[in-house]
Structure formats: C-alpha cells, structure tokens
Amino acid sequence: MPNPSHAPAIAHSHSQPESCPTADDSLPDSLPQPSQQQARRLPQVEQLLQQPFLAGFIEALSRPLVTQAVRDVLSELRQSEAFRQHGVAPEHIEALVTKRCQLLLRQRQTRVINATGTLVHTNLGRSPLSRELWDEVRDLNTGYNNLELDLATGKRGGRKGLIAPLLGCLTQAEDSLVVNNNAASLFLLLQEVAKGREVIVSRGEQIQIGGGFRIPDILALSGAKLVEVGTTNITTAKDYLDAITDQTALVLMVHKSNFAIRGFTESPDIGEVARALPEHVVLAVDQGSGLTTEEFAPDETSVRQYIKAGADLVCYSGDKLLGGPQSGIISGRSDLIKRLEKHPMMRTFRPSRIVYSLLERLLIHKLNKSPVGEGIAQRTLSNPAAMQARADQLMAALPGCFVPVPAQLVVGGGTLPDEFYPAPALECTDPRPAQQLLDALRELPVPVIATVRQQKVLLNMATLLPTEMELLIAQLNELLLPAPINATEES
C-alpha cells in the first residue's frame, strides 16, 4: 500500500493552513468570509469525498471512516454560531476535514523509529522480531500449513509441533505449552492447579505489572485464595513451610522482573523451598522475562536454572529476552502440563499459527546458536561497536546538528530492572524548545520517538536498527536546524 504520508493531500500538521484547529480546538468564533452563495449551504458529504485531497486518506483509513469524519465536521459547522452568521469558505472546510483525518491517521498502527534507549519498549510493540525470522515463516502463514494435522496419519494432531521438545532441549523441562501472553499462562496455571485452594506468595513478590494488573487480583479472579507470608524485604523458607495446610495447592514465587529491592533483604533459594515442600504442594515460578539460559545475563535466574532447582512449573514470556513473538510459555512437569492443556480456558488462551511458526523457528535457531535466534537485547548488547558506528554515521551525515553525550540503555519490558548499560547518544543542537522538537519528531512520516534530558532532545543509539539509518538521516535532514556557528564552537 502506498504510504499516505507521501501523498500531497496528507500534509504534516506543521504545514497546515493557519485556520486549521489543533486536536483540542473548537470551531473558531469567526470564520473566513465566503461568498454569498457559499454562506447559504454546506457541500454534500459525497461531494467532499470526491475531492482529491481525501484520496490518500480514504486509501489509508477506509472510505467509511473518512465519511464519518466528513459528517462530523459538517455537523459541527452547522451547529456553529459563526457559520450561521457568516457561512464558511470551502478551503476552511477542507482544512477542518484534513485535520480530522490526520488525527485518525495518528491512531493507526504505524512503523516508528525507537530512539529512547529502551530495547523492549512496551509502548512501541515490545521486542522486534528479526527480519530473517519473519521471512522464514512467510509461506507458512500466507498459505495452508499442518497446524493441527498429523502428516504421518492424516488425522487431527496437536498444535505444538516441535515447540515442546525444542524447549525441553533449551530449558531441560519435561514438557511445555504456549498461550497468548505470560499473564494468561499464570491465570491458566492458577485456575487448574489452585482454584478454590490456597496459594502462598511472599509479601515482597505481590507485584503490579503493566496496565494495573496485580498478582493478588489475578489470584482472586482465578478462584485461588491468597496466603501472604514474610515481609516486603525478607521472606525465608520457613515462612513458606509454616503457612502450608491441607488446603495449600501451590507456592508461587514471582520474579521481581520490573523492580529491585536493595539493602537489608533476604529471600530463600528456590532449591531449598523445593526440597522442603510436601508432595501435594506444587512449586511454581513466574519468571516473566523469558531468559531461558544463563549465557546472556549471568546474574539473572533463567528458566533452566529454576527447572533444575526443582520448580514444577515456570511461566515466562516468549518475546522479551527470548526473542520470539509476544506469547506466554509454561514449562515444567509433564503431568501438570497435560492437565493445563485439557483445561477449558486453554482454547481461550490458544495463540495463532503465526505465533507457533515464529516460536518454533526461533527455538531451532537458538539451539543452533544462530544469530537469527538472538533477541533484540542479546543482539544489541553483544555489539556495542555498532551503536557507536550509528552515532558516527549520523554526525557525519548531519554536521552541526548533534553533540555526542554518554547515556544508558535498559532492556525494558519489566526485565533486568537493576541493569543499566552504557550507550552512546546524540543531543540535538536544534534551537527549538525541547517539547516542540519532540512533537515534531513524532509528526515525521515515520515518527521518531526520542527522550528529553536537561531540556535537550536525546537520540539514543542503542535502539536504532541498522535498516532504519538511511530513512532516519533523510527525515532529520528535512527537520533539524543546525546550531548557530558560535554555539557549535562553544560546545
């Protein structure tokens, strides 16, 4: 589909006529004086839809959505006192409709350039997939495939394909299943294993994840009964053991993936808890990040380490640190996984063939130690020279527009909360106020998402992708104003 931002009809907001209101403006009290005939009537909706300035919007947004935008503008004009007194010029109607359609266009999912320094950015689509991985599964998803067909027998089969044995090789788990996301994996686990029974959770691990979802709320919705043990900063193995009754179904240990507690703290080794638990109590871990092996982040506990230490079930994300599509994975004891697969909610949480195909291919590459199997965090942190090369490329292409400054990158997405890695950044010397420049970057044909530090706009090199550099340079060349010569010399 042609990029509507390249069509003359869809200009950027900074190039709109002065009479065009902003998103929050109401109609002005006075309108440009039209001719006497124009003042007596508004154009028909269909007449406006035939105008060339709407062609690009119709292609990008759909004809019904643009039609509604036109109707809304005309309705507001009819109710305007200024229109009733003076009418309205055609060019002003065009400006109002254009602005309304631009606001709709900004709500459409669109490609953006991430210059924030947060690799797994939850507002920007989380963990980007590698192009090579995407290309590998294209034919699987644009035609038919054997998603639920056993090719050996010709009968209905399961959806997992090779995912369970591949995850077994990676994590040493007996079996695994895949759901929509990690919150779904935790909910399914609680529903099957602990509904109507007690779940023991440390007070220091009753976390809140993005969107306001809290561990105690998820427990309540699943039908499990929360039993709190320990304190915010200290929980011991004895705390867990002392809380166990004949109604206890589960001990849930939640990885502190989106915050860190320092100072006077203590938490038990999972192996110690696993060895001490009665046979009827399941030990589950919400690992969250999807770190499957300890090679990438040695200070972080991996899924494999949790399984090896005695966890019965481990929940984690399929994207984030693992590097696949957004999904949730549960790995662990085969008997428990089979129970989860038969739960009625499993069909509700079942992912699409796109997720299965991407995850399967990713795991094959990961086990073969191919670069295609690396997630965005691993790819970035293993090649700091590439970050600096991007900074050098931008400064050479746009002289006078940047000052190099040290910065940090974070993995993000609720992972590695206490880890900050050095990363080069470029401070924009453009004399415009920081917020104005930040807004202008977001209004580019491919929006650039940056940050502000000490009233200066910062482009962090860690999160720029190699395939974006040419486009980024072209866009910034049109937007940025170089610093005055004396300011450049002083810096």
Steps between C-alpha positions, in 0.01 A plus 500: 500500500640843417609700800223757549747737662664540159175611337468877457154486655633386836732771613657512844345719763777757490416566134125540548321831434493731801121474516516126570430429870707275718363174637346671803375816330132572448376685196615863495264783588563665164554327167653626173240696308359288214295611204126554550418168330751306711352648815161347432591131487757237585623250240349153486698220666543314171618818330778537756598134474567547129755774567863406422624607846318202657628228264806414710299497821237265353772257397667516842192509726213350295215685332246446784735645762578807288129539424427514872773760549346716226154467653631594844667815367190607306279434803722713723496780243120497484489546877757780492373852563771638273377286210139596555595868486763502226525159331836338435749498215569167319870515583418518869280191478785322324740600779263378771440164330871456433583560864232256614635230267857565613395438859349168393813412307709551812295230675579240234778253572805630322869439491705717739871547564595432861767742625411469870769256616238250625540182297179316596270803500147399596351809331688432177409137436735339755771280345549536122544179305793446269419545131662166420267322742195676356600409145542134595138460610336710227396205284374312807257783572395621156395149393377188676712303747477191721413693817267227631562218252716196568666447162600143595142383562293760317300556817453799729812579699612745766610858445833491677708346224862494611465777757481274807805285415696808392423675829595178675845519342527866597366491856516131603124507565300180444228677304377848404196679363445840338226757566426863401721670759661443837203635696285234330751230591486598867119520500468159334743346747311640799161396361603139448729438795362725775136598437319502835819424688787697655797655323793621709674816377767714666390854589806628315387333176141625471591714205302713259577462131419735214144619456424481872478119521597377845601152611238494783227599253600225256490250786154616603363480145639149459309384807813437706537624858803715576707420807765766571830413666814689598547874472574743220876458533547161668339163437656171609442137409353451847237766424375291209507172692321641804210620283430163339171328588299219348331770287827619347523426128785718389801703604543780247834677478483813285818630344557871572522576131387864499653633822789436739532501879840586645642516850388277784331224300476124500322245286537124504675291241235332286674166537469524877126563472454224242670238714295588808151513345254216556421289196148641458622861466603621155789747475446751218714794391388802300837566337357759264788614283554187292870464576536131420874455556753681713738582213348840421446642851703299753363689803139424406333167585408319180211265431747212478643584842154508655413162345830350612447631855169319530223729376201298381377770260659819365307774316681745271467722195572383148626837379692731737832323564415184309459695175188345351143624446298633793375192680507321833670167566460251784776242538533226758363165611332303224202389713418861593542629143257235374245613760538860384456400135163340581367802691201668326675839520787368289299556184439859605872558550617301196722704266486515121710313247711812454618474861565126478697524176714792617573342837589162352746649250649728765572208733669304222730795428563555870603138556726520194649822644409687184480884515140470377416342835620800700248741651537876465672532839759235424565638150549852631707432811734265317599769248573837668716605204191507280339757731799731469508450124141625478592811698797567270282451193238749618755764598679469167176522303358796694791717612421761762175332603627289790730487799609152612415424864523189718174327586363165610281233352257280687348176381151602613179301483521424871831316459842552662373796708832562673718484189610816317742472208710781347382623162594794276239768440476817294366823644314711244637853467183623328410832671129425530357418847539134590128421510442668165778297340381180668153560353645571155694172508177312571331674206753377243375258229665223703481638855820516703449440873770673704551617859586826677785546745585838653273678250677341203361239262704181507526227236627179659700289255430169676149459365552615142486211254757476217223490239365836621809717469456620143138595561581665833772715344271608215222599742728684743665683212161657421410572862801598708647847510875498568626699795634851439871496418605662830288252699659208317849635567424551871375143539 
